[in-house]
Amino acid sequence: MIRKSRKSPREVLMDTLLRQIPKVDDLLRLPALNTLAAEVGAAAVTEAVRRTLDRLRADILVGTVTELPSTEALCAQISASCRASRLPSLRGVINATGIVLHTNLGRACLSDRALAAARGVSQGYSTLEYDLTAGERGQRYAHVEPLLCRLTGAEAAMVVNNNAAAVLLILSALTAGGEVITSRGELVEIGGSFRMPDVMAACGAVLREVGSTNKTRLSDYANAISEQTRALLKVHTSNYRIVGFTESVSPAALAELGRSRSIPVIEDLGSGCLVDLAPLGLRDEPTVQASVKAGVDVLSFSGDKLLGGPQAGIIVGKRHYIDLLKRHPLARALRVDKLTLAALEATLQAYADGTALQEIPVLSMLAQTPEELHQQAESLCRRMGGIGVTAEVVSTENPVGGGAVPTQTLPSFAVAVVPRDSAAALEAQLRQRPVPIIVRIAHDRCLLDMRTLFPADLDEILQAFRETAS
């Protein structure tokens, strides 16, 4: 006689709970979900119901649910799931990390003027490639080229979609089929495994390394020049520094060597700084104007780093070379759209007007003094205490981010929140809100760094902690 095995109490409970899970149709008839369906559509609610019941079923099977939620609680879960699924994947967040150029969070925040300009050209038609004076087709570079030349001192300029694209275009147009001489200490890799040697190979150029990792002299470049040399390349090591027993060649010296041998000198400046950052406590970050003045033939830099504009690869230099780039087939493939050009023109205009430090968020954030940040942190901490949150003001040191000024940090202040459960759980709660709040964790506390918070962020932060406390 074969005996049937008895189910364990856990298995019996699991079977009971699974049988008691409401049917989809029964839930859809509930008034609360009918109201939700009228707001977001029946299909979205039905999908949310099925998604919620599938999750409930899975939780029962693994034993994390031992009691069915009430109908009201289940409707609340369905509503939350439905609303979360309708949120855009790419949306704004509150950056409470203190890192101004946070690559994962979109780098530079645009100024009000840049936002208005982008909105203005996107709501209707625009003069993207139309010359109002001549009444005929124009050049899209014309919207920013005069400003870039005025601000940098260059003869000509153009813009592509990022600095990696700028380097790709420059090397493809000017060095394909020949050699490019570069210092071993400047063979950079940026995010996404974008390596300078690989870019040269993709452009049809041959890399000729000179010098050593820590020391490269002008004679190293001079001795390497041959009939195959197409350019001398200098790369600003914006995301790392070699310190100690070092030597490198200045842009001016390299430019003089290039002129004497009739070879163009190219410089990848990376971060693209148009103002001296030393008064803000950031030293040794070269400006675009200095390289142009030094005689470098072609320079490229990013628009969304220290410049504080939209993502773009900005190229300035001698007119002869820029004209060659504009005519290259890659230029069309890498060109920027009207929103980028409008935002970039507005950003550059702030520099031309002398209001960049006040208008451009990147610069105004970097310019905040420790005293100002401490006052802001004290104010937020008091308001947090008023809603029952345990917190204190702490000092912090933050990098600029975005691969800029790698060896230097800026002093700041943050509100350190002591969580009721764990810092990891609180961080996840804040991150999963409709308007996510991105924080750092230190010593099992969540830090809200003041340097990257806008005044409008504070009410949203306080509301988030009211909800987490309730």
KOLTOR-744308 format. One record per residue (C-alpha): residue number from 1; x, y, z. Coordinates in nm, 4 decimals. Example, Ala and Ser with C-alpha at 12.3 -4.5 7.8 and 13.67 -1.06 7.14 Angstrom:
2
{1 {1.2300 -0.4500 0.7800}}
{2 {1.3670 -0.1060 0.7140}}
END
This chain:
470
{1 {0.0000 0.0000 0.0000}}
{2 {0.1409 0.3396 -0.1091}}
{3 {0.0944 0.6111 0.1460}}
{4 {0.0353 0.9654 0.0302}}
{5 {0.2853 1.2076 0.1784}}
{6 {0.1324 1.4656 0.4061}}
{7 {0.1845 1.8311 0.3269}}
{8 {0.3722 2.0406 0.5750}}
{9 {0.1922 2.3270 0.7507}}
{10 {0.3799 2.5715 0.5305}}
{11 {0.2658 2.3952 0.2140}}
{12 {-0.0921 2.3886 0.3367}}
{13 {-0.0797 2.7625 0.4110}}
{14 {0.0739 2.8298 0.0714}}
{15 {-0.1983 2.6347 -0.1094}}
{16 {-0.4668 2.8144 0.0881}}
{17 {-0.3245 3.1570 0.0106}}
{18 {-0.2841 3.0782 -0.3583}}
{19 {-0.6502 2.9683 -0.3805}}
{20 {-0.7604 3.2900 -0.2089}}
{21 {-0.5855 3.5266 -0.4523}}
{22 {-0.8622 3.7380 -0.6083}}
{23 {-0.9411 3.6999 -0.9779}}
{24 {-0.8419 3.9762 -1.2159}}
{25 {-1.2013 4.0437 -1.3247}}
{26 {-1.3215 4.0676 -0.9643}}
{27 {-1.0613 4.3292 -0.8841}}
{28 {-1.1333 4.5295 -1.1974}}
{29 {-1.4937 4.5701 -1.0850}}
{30 {-1.3913 4.7433 -0.7604}}
{31 {-1.4849 5.1160 -0.7433}}
{32 {-1.1273 5.2208 -0.6565}}
{33 {-0.9880 5.0595 -0.9712}}
{34 {-1.2758 5.1895 -1.1832}}
{35 {-1.1785 5.5403 -1.0756}}
{36 {-0.8148 5.4671 -1.1592}}
{37 {-0.9147 5.3277 -1.4999}}
{38 {-1.1038 5.6469 -1.5790}}
{39 {-0.7822 5.8386 -1.5110}}
{40 {-0.5180 5.6249 -1.6811}}
{41 {-0.7111 5.3833 -1.9026}}
{42 {-0.8505 5.0324 -1.8536}}
{43 {-0.5606 4.8594 -2.0308}}
{44 {-0.3010 5.0140 -1.7986}}
{45 {-0.4995 4.9132 -1.4894}}
{46 {-0.5514 4.5570 -1.6149}}
{47 {-0.1789 4.5211 -1.6757}}
{48 {-0.1039 4.6581 -1.3288}}
{49 {-0.3513 4.4129 -1.1693}}
{50 {-0.1871 4.1174 -1.3403}}
{51 {0.1594 4.2425 -1.2517}}
{52 {0.0630 4.2877 -0.8852}}
{53 {-0.1038 3.9444 -0.8598}}
{54 {0.1961 3.7773 -1.0247}}
{55 {0.4242 3.9394 -0.7686}}
{56 {0.1913 3.8354 -0.4843}}
{57 {0.1858 3.4776 -0.6140}}
{58 {0.5667 3.4686 -0.6341}}
{59 {0.6002 3.6062 -0.2791}}
{60 {0.3647 3.3379 -0.1472}}
{61 {0.5661 3.0633 -0.3177}}
{62 {0.8941 3.1780 -0.1602}}
{63 {0.7309 3.2275 0.1788}}
{64 {0.7731 3.6042 0.2162}}
{65 {0.3933 3.6514 0.2300}}
{66 {0.2021 3.4513 0.4924}}
{67 {-0.1184 3.6553 0.4900}}
{68 {-0.3096 3.8050 0.1998}}
{69 {-0.3274 4.1835 0.1969}}
{70 {-0.6658 4.3447 0.2411}}
{71 {-0.8610 4.4503 -0.0644}}
{72 {-0.7786 4.8148 0.0128}}
{73 {-0.4077 4.7380 0.0455}}
{74 {-0.4117 4.5377 -0.2765}}
{75 {-0.5810 4.8250 -0.4612}}
{76 {-0.3174 5.0619 -0.3242}}
{77 {-0.0406 4.8333 -0.4551}}
{78 {-0.2085 4.8143 -0.7963}}
{79 {-0.2461 5.1920 -0.8095}}
{80 {0.1199 5.2447 -0.7136}}
{81 {0.2336 4.9892 -0.9722}}
{82 {0.0184 5.1504 -1.2399}}
{83 {0.1470 5.5013 -1.1718}}
{84 {0.5106 5.3850 -1.1508}}
{85 {0.4857 5.2101 -1.4875}}
{86 {0.3630 5.5314 -1.6489}}
{87 {0.6587 5.7388 -1.5314}}
{88 {0.9143 5.8125 -1.8049}}
{89 {1.2388 5.6194 -1.7801}}
{90 {1.4431 5.9339 -1.8508}}
{91 {1.3282 6.1936 -1.6003}}
{92 {1.4595 6.4553 -1.3651}}
{93 {1.6171 6.3674 -1.0325}}
{94 {1.7378 6.5587 -0.7291}}
{95 {2.1150 6.5327 -0.7093}}
{96 {2.2085 6.5334 -0.3407}}
{97 {2.5525 6.3773 -0.3964}}
{98 {2.7474 6.7036 -0.4075}}
{99 {2.9099 6.6006 -0.7393}}
{100 {2.8400 6.8881 -0.9772}}
{101 {2.9226 6.7124 -1.3056}}
{102 {2.7701 6.3742 -1.2234}}
{103 {2.7985 6.1784 -1.5481}}
{104 {2.5288 5.9273 -1.4521}}
{105 {2.2897 6.2099 -1.3678}}
{106 {2.3363 6.4046 -1.6916}}
{107 {2.6398 6.6245 -1.6136}}
{108 {2.5792 6.9986 -1.6561}}
{109 {2.2416 7.1452 -1.5656}}
{110 {2.1290 7.4039 -1.8189}}
{111 {2.0658 7.7669 -1.7339}}
{112 {1.7202 7.9208 -1.7506}}
{113 {1.8296 8.1117 -2.0594}}
{114 {1.9445 7.7905 -2.2319}}
{115 {1.6210 7.6100 -2.1432}}
{116 {1.4124 7.8964 -2.2786}}
{117 {1.6144 7.8984 -2.6011}}
{118 {1.5728 7.5237 -2.6552}}
{119 {1.2013 7.5502 -2.5850}}
{120 {1.1686 7.8422 -2.8232}}
{121 {1.3092 7.6571 -3.1238}}
{122 {1.1359 7.3258 -3.0497}}
{123 {0.7749 7.4484 -3.0297}}
{124 {0.7645 7.5496 -3.3951}}
{125 {0.9884 7.6107 -3.6924}}
{126 {1.3275 7.7770 -3.6591}}
{127 {1.6171 7.9338 -3.8492}}
{128 {1.8269 7.6179 -3.8114}}
{129 {1.9624 7.6315 -4.1659}}
{130 {1.8041 7.9503 -4.2954}}
{131 {1.9791 8.2839 -4.3438}}
{132 {1.7258 8.5579 -4.2715}}
{133 {1.9446 8.8292 -4.4239}}
{134 {1.9998 8.6533 -4.7554}}
{135 {1.6642 8.4777 -4.7614}}
{136 {1.8264 8.1476 -4.8534}}
{137 {1.9761 7.8345 -4.7041}}
{138 {2.2274 7.8999 -4.4278}}
{139 {2.4748 7.7056 -4.2111}}
{140 {2.3758 7.5604 -3.8746}}
{141 {2.7242 7.6399 -3.7397}}
{142 {2.6540 8.0099 -3.7962}}
{143 {2.4416 8.0264 -3.4797}}
{144 {2.7408 7.9615 -3.2511}}
{145 {3.0553 8.0116 -3.4581}}
{146 {3.0807 8.3919 -3.4121}}
{147 {3.0333 8.3582 -3.0357}}
{148 {3.2894 8.0781 -3.0077}}
{149 {3.5435 8.2780 -3.2088}}
{150 {3.4796 8.5898 -3.0012}}
{151 {3.5136 8.4051 -2.6702}}
{152 {3.8160 8.1898 -2.7561}}
{153 {4.0074 8.4045 -3.0054}}
{154 {3.9932 8.1278 -3.2684}}
{155 {3.9531 8.1945 -3.6408}}
{156 {3.6717 7.9432 -3.6941}}
{157 {3.4558 7.6926 -3.5062}}
{158 {3.2038 7.4130 -3.5464}}
{159 {3.0060 7.1796 -3.3210}}
{160 {2.9369 6.8047 -3.3248}}
{161 {2.7463 6.5844 -3.0823}}
{162 {3.0164 6.5256 -2.8173}}
{163 {3.3901 6.5566 -2.7666}}
{164 {3.4535 6.1944 -2.8611}}
{165 {3.2882 6.2702 -3.1950}}
{166 {3.4992 6.5837 -3.2269}}
{167 {3.8212 6.3855 -3.1829}}
{168 {3.6963 6.1222 -3.4278}}
{169 {3.6202 6.3859 -3.6915}}
{170 {3.9479 6.5749 -3.6452}}
{171 {4.1662 6.2646 -3.6711}}
{172 {3.9650 6.1242 -3.9634}}
{173 {3.9854 6.4475 -4.1624}}
{174 {4.3431 6.5476 -4.0856}}
{175 {4.5458 6.2349 -4.0128}}
{176 {4.3999 5.9341 -4.1995}}
{177 {4.6718 5.7289 -4.3673}}
{178 {4.9532 5.8841 -4.1679}}
{179 {5.1102 5.8949 -3.8233}}
{180 {5.0011 6.0944 -3.5199}}
{181 {5.2704 6.1662 -3.2619}}
{182 {5.1475 6.1603 -2.9018}}
{183 {5.3059 6.1423 -2.5586}}
{184 {5.2782 5.8069 -2.3808}}
{185 {5.1592 5.9906 -2.0722}}
{186 {4.8566 6.1275 -2.2601}}
{187 {4.7047 5.8104 -2.4079}}
{188 {4.3843 5.8545 -2.2163}}
{189 {4.0816 5.6322 -2.1725}}
{190 {3.7492 5.7955 -2.0921}}
{191 {3.4191 5.6342 -1.9869}}
{192 {3.2906 5.3437 -2.1925}}
{193 {3.6426 5.2214 -2.2810}}
{194 {3.6929 5.5064 -2.5305}}
{195 {4.0706 5.4856 -2.5729}}
{196 {4.2757 5.7282 -2.7764}}
{197 {4.4819 5.4539 -2.9527}}
{198 {4.1605 5.2780 -3.0579}}
{199 {4.0147 5.6023 -3.1918}}
{200 {4.3261 5.6632 -3.4010}}
{201 {4.3055 5.3127 -3.5457}}
{202 {3.9373 5.3650 -3.6311}}
{203 {4.0282 5.6886 -3.8092}}
{204 {4.2914 5.5189 -4.0231}}
{205 {4.5826 5.6844 -3.8442}}
{206 {4.8898 5.5214 -3.6943}}
{207 {4.9806 5.6061 -3.3363}}
{208 {5.3425 5.7024 -3.2775}}
{209 {5.4105 5.7079 -2.9031}}
{210 {5.6964 5.9201 -2.7738}}
{211 {5.8535 5.9824 -2.4364}}
{212 {5.7733 5.7808 -2.1262}}
{213 {5.4692 5.7587 -1.9027}}
{214 {5.5947 6.0311 -1.6711}}
{215 {5.8314 6.2353 -1.8905}}
{216 {5.8024 6.3595 -2.2470}}
{217 {6.0276 6.6307 -2.3892}}
{218 {5.9974 6.8483 -2.6980}}
{219 {6.2918 6.6624 -2.8505}}
{220 {6.0909 6.3386 -2.8311}}
{221 {5.8316 6.4859 -3.0644}}
{222 {6.0911 6.6433 -3.2939}}
{223 {6.2922 6.3237 -3.3321}}
{224 {5.9815 6.1217 -3.4192}}
{225 {5.8672 6.3449 -3.7064}}
{226 {5.8920 6.1791 -4.0466}}
{227 {5.7361 6.2004 -4.3917}}
{228 {5.4415 5.9977 -4.2570}}
{229 {5.3636 6.2449 -3.9773}}
{230 {5.0230 6.4072 -4.0195}}
{231 {4.9803 6.5766 -3.6807}}
{232 {5.1176 6.6325 -3.3325}}
{233 {4.8509 6.5534 -3.0722}}
{234 {4.8343 6.6842 -2.7171}}
{235 {4.5664 6.5436 -2.4860}}
{236 {4.4704 6.7142 -2.1612}}
{237 {4.4567 6.4452 -1.8934}}
{238 {4.1319 6.5801 -1.7561}}
{239 {4.0323 6.2605 -1.5730}}
{240 {4.3688 6.1749 -1.4155}}
{241 {4.7043 6.3293 -1.3266}}
{242 {5.0578 6.1996 -1.3273}}
{243 {5.2418 6.3588 -1.0369}}
{244 {5.5930 6.3444 -0.8944}}
{245 {5.8932 6.3111 -1.1250}}
{246 {5.7212 6.4400 -1.4389}}
{247 {5.7747 6.6556 -1.7449}}
{248 {5.5453 6.7471 -2.0334}}
{249 {5.5510 6.9802 -2.3327}}
{250 {5.3449 7.2984 -2.3245}}
{251 {5.0931 7.3745 -2.6013}}
{252 {5.2991 7.6802 -2.7014}}
{253 {5.6199 7.4787 -2.7451}}
{254 {5.4403 7.2066 -2.9380}}
{255 {5.2700 7.4660 -3.1589}}
{256 {5.6057 7.6267 -3.2387}}
{257 {5.7474 7.2878 -3.3378}}
{258 {5.4440 7.2202 -3.5571}}
{259 {5.4797 7.5560 -3.7340}}
{260 {5.8493 7.4985 -3.7991}}
{261 {5.7751 7.1622 -3.9648}}
{262 {5.4414 7.2620 -4.1295}}
{263 {5.2543 6.9994 -3.9253}}
{264 {4.9205 7.0773 -3.7549}}
{265 {4.9022 7.0588 -3.3778}}
{266 {4.5802 6.9171 -3.2318}}
{267 {4.4764 6.9440 -2.8679}}
{268 {4.1964 6.7561 -2.6951}}
{269 {4.1141 6.9781 -2.3989}}
{270 {3.8369 6.7560 -2.2633}}
{271 {3.6565 6.9631 -2.0017}}
{272 {3.6387 7.2875 -2.1993}}
{273 {3.6964 7.5658 -1.9501}}
{274 {3.6363 7.9257 -2.0643}}
{275 {3.7055 8.0965 -1.7307}}
{276 {3.9889 8.0792 -1.4795}}
{277 {3.8687 7.8521 -1.1987}}
{278 {4.1541 7.9379 -0.9597}}
{279 {3.9419 8.1947 -0.7672}}
{280 {3.6943 7.9103 -0.7029}}
{281 {3.9660 7.6922 -0.5531}}
{282 {4.0312 7.4785 -0.8627}}
{283 {4.3860 7.5113 -0.9948}}
{284 {4.5750 7.4025 -1.3064}}
{285 {4.2691 7.3637 -1.5295}}
{286 {4.3715 7.5073 -1.8678}}
{287 {4.1422 7.7427 -2.0553}}
{288 {4.0548 7.7172 -2.4216}}
{289 {4.1710 8.0761 -2.4773}}
{290 {4.5202 7.9940 -2.3521}}
{291 {4.5642 7.7107 -2.6024}}
{292 {4.4327 7.9220 -2.8899}}
{293 {4.6723 8.2013 -2.7934}}
{294 {4.9559 7.9484 -2.7748}}
{295 {4.9044 7.8731 -3.1428}}
{296 {4.7411 7.5293 -3.1349}}
{297 {4.5838 7.4699 -3.4770}}
{298 {4.2762 7.2655 -3.3799}}
{299 {4.1223 7.2206 -3.0334}}
{300 {3.8228 7.0230 -2.9128}}
{301 {3.6341 7.0166 -2.5826}}
{302 {3.3028 6.9194 -2.4259}}
{303 {2.9975 7.1404 -2.4001}}
{304 {2.8412 6.9740 -2.0949}}
{305 {3.1329 6.9794 -1.8528}}
{306 {3.2983 7.2931 -1.7167}}
{307 {3.1455 7.5019 -1.9948}}
{308 {2.8057 7.4285 -1.8388}}
{309 {2.6049 7.3808 -2.1571}}
{310 {2.4388 7.0927 -2.3450}}
{311 {2.6187 6.7808 -2.4584}}
{312 {2.8295 6.8834 -2.7562}}
{313 {3.1776 6.8492 -2.9005}}
{314 {3.3112 7.1957 -2.9738}}
{315 {3.5940 7.2407 -3.2244}}
{316 {3.7823 7.5693 -3.2667}}
{317 {4.1002 7.6625 -3.4485}}
{318 {4.2570 7.7835 -3.7715}}
{319 {4.0052 7.8455 -4.0492}}
{320 {4.1872 7.6265 -4.3024}}
{321 {4.1553 7.3186 -4.0832}}
{322 {3.8001 7.3884 -3.9614}}
{323 {3.6871 7.4244 -4.3240}}
{324 {3.8327 7.0800 -4.3973}}
{325 {3.6352 6.9368 -4.1036}}
{326 {3.3116 7.0989 -4.2161}}
{327 {3.3452 6.9390 -4.5605}}
{328 {3.4255 6.5899 -4.4301}}
{329 {3.1468 6.3288 -4.4749}}
{330 {3.1515 6.2480 -4.1028}}
{331 {3.0512 6.6059 -4.0195}}
{332 {2.6940 6.5423 -4.1304}}
{333 {2.6720 6.2140 -3.9402}}
{334 {2.7977 6.3800 -3.6210}}
{335 {2.6115 6.7112 -3.6442}}
{336 {2.3992 6.8529 -3.3611}}
{337 {2.0278 6.9333 -3.3649}}
{338 {1.8436 7.2611 -3.3138}}
{339 {1.7835 7.2093 -2.9396}}
{340 {2.1555 7.1631 -2.8732}}
{341 {2.2511 7.4630 -3.0834}}
{342 {1.9904 7.6863 -2.9178}}
{343 {2.0991 7.5851 -2.5672}}
{344 {2.4670 7.6211 -2.6552}}
{345 {2.4187 7.9655 -2.8113}}
{346 {2.2359 8.0845 -2.4980}}
{347 {2.5085 7.9408 -2.2739}}
{348 {2.7831 8.1095 -2.4733}}
{349 {2.5913 8.4367 -2.4699}}
{350 {2.6061 8.4334 -2.0888}}
{351 {2.9870 8.4239 -2.1145}}
{352 {2.9789 8.7066 -2.3671}}
{353 {2.7533 8.9101 -2.1368}}
{354 {2.9814 8.8523 -1.8373}}
{355 {2.7025 8.6814 -1.6389}}
{356 {2.8209 8.3200 -1.6665}}
{357 {2.9102 8.2810 -1.2976}}
{358 {2.5624 8.3904 -1.1961}}
{359 {2.3611 8.2262 -1.4753}}
{360 {2.5224 7.8904 -1.5457}}
{361 {2.4421 7.6313 -1.2747}}
{362 {2.7758 7.4489 -1.3017}}
{363 {2.9726 7.7666 -1.2330}}
{364 {2.7382 7.8986 -0.9647}}
{365 {2.7518 7.5622 -0.7833}}
{366 {3.1328 7.5565 -0.8008}}
{367 {3.1437 7.9168 -0.6792}}
{368 {2.9470 7.8523 -0.3586}}
{369 {3.1619 7.9120 -0.0509}}
{370 {3.1827 7.6713 0.2433}}
{371 {3.0209 7.9398 0.4611}}
{372 {2.7185 7.9641 0.2294}}
{373 {2.6844 7.5874 0.2123}}
{374 {2.7082 7.5552 0.5910}}
{375 {2.4255 7.8050 0.6378}}
{376 {2.2101 7.6184 0.3870}}
{377 {2.2799 7.2867 0.5602}}
{378 {2.1922 7.4312 0.9026}}
{379 {1.8635 7.5640 0.7654}}
{380 {1.7669 7.2310 0.6054}}
{381 {1.8693 7.0394 0.9183}}
{382 {1.6400 7.2552 1.1330}}
{383 {1.3516 7.1971 0.8945}}
{384 {1.4201 6.8224 0.9002}}
{385 {1.4122 6.8241 1.2760}}
{386 {1.0767 6.9979 1.2608}}
{387 {0.9211 6.6952 1.0905}}
{388 {1.0771 6.4446 1.3293}}
{389 {1.3867 6.3462 1.1285}}
{390 {1.7086 6.2802 1.3202}}
{391 {1.9889 6.4592 1.1350}}
{392 {2.3037 6.6647 1.1791}}
{393 {2.5261 6.8873 0.9658}}
{394 {2.8565 6.7322 0.8563}}
{395 {3.1465 6.8569 0.6444}}
{396 {3.2230 6.6830 0.3156}}
{397 {3.4809 6.6872 0.0356}}
{398 {3.3535 6.6240 -0.3167}}
{399 {3.5101 6.5848 -0.6630}}
{400 {3.3845 6.8084 -0.9413}}
{401 {3.2942 6.5007 -1.1462}}
{402 {3.2632 6.4396 -1.5190}}
{403 {3.6327 6.3588 -1.5485}}
{404 {3.7264 6.7189 -1.4660}}
{405 {3.9907 6.8402 -1.2183}}
{406 {4.0617 6.4829 -1.0989}}
{407 {4.3062 6.5450 -0.8126}}
{408 {4.1126 6.8233 -0.6409}}
{409 {3.8023 6.8287 -0.4261}}
{410 {3.5772 7.1070 -0.3047}}
{411 {3.4790 7.1469 0.0610}}
{412 {3.1068 7.1340 0.1261}}
{413 {2.8465 7.0600 0.3919}}
{414 {2.5714 6.8015 0.4015}}
{415 {2.2762 6.7053 0.6181}}
{416 {2.3415 6.3520 0.7461}}
{417 {2.0125 6.1719 0.8114}}
{418 {2.0049 5.8886 1.0643}}
{419 {1.7658 5.6243 0.9234}}
{420 {1.5046 5.4432 1.1311}}
{421 {1.5945 5.1121 0.9692}}
{422 {1.9100 5.1207 0.7566}}
{423 {2.0759 5.3727 0.5307}}
{424 {2.0512 5.1306 0.2379}}
{425 {1.6756 5.0938 0.2834}}
{426 {1.6266 5.4712 0.3092}}
{427 {1.8462 5.5322 0.0052}}
{428 {1.6347 5.2879 -0.1952}}
{429 {1.3114 5.4558 -0.0821}}
{430 {1.4378 5.7970 -0.1867}}
{431 {1.5660 5.6641 -0.5172}}
{432 {1.2348 5.5005 -0.6075}}
{433 {1.0187 5.8091 -0.5666}}
{434 {0.8387 5.9718 -0.8642}}
{435 {1.1013 6.2461 -0.8338}}
{436 {1.4030 6.0353 -0.7305}}
{437 {1.6397 6.1760 -0.4695}}
{438 {1.9943 6.0481 -0.5186}}
{439 {2.2013 6.0520 -0.1991}}
{440 {2.5338 5.9174 -0.0751}}
{441 {2.5735 5.6794 0.2175}}
{442 {2.8469 5.7314 0.4768}}
{443 {2.8705 5.5675 0.8207}}
{444 {2.5174 5.4225 0.7794}}
{445 {2.3697 5.7663 0.7249}}
{446 {2.2246 5.9241 0.4120}}
{447 {2.3983 6.2475 0.3130}}
{448 {2.2170 6.5353 0.1454}}
{449 {2.5005 6.7515 0.0129}}
{450 {2.4058 7.1156 -0.0307}}
{451 {2.6374 7.2016 -0.3214}}
{452 {2.4183 7.0351 -0.5843}}
{453 {2.0755 7.1136 -0.4403}}
{454 {1.8571 7.3818 -0.5964}}
{455 {1.6276 7.5856 -0.3672}}
{456 {1.3272 7.4217 -0.5347}}
{457 {1.4587 7.0774 -0.4304}}
{458 {1.4213 7.1413 -0.0596}}
{459 {1.0410 7.1206 -0.0395}}
{460 {1.0457 6.7930 -0.2336}}
{461 {1.3097 6.6546 0.0045}}
{462 {1.1072 6.7511 0.3104}}
{463 {0.7933 6.5954 0.1620}}
{464 {0.9837 6.2748 0.0916}}
{465 {1.0957 6.2482 0.4540}}
{466 {0.7454 6.3242 0.5800}}
{467 {0.6194 6.0310 0.3772}}
{468 {0.8977 5.7945 0.4825}}
{469 {0.8379 5.8844 0.8468}}
{470 {0.4614 5.8193 0.8291}}
END
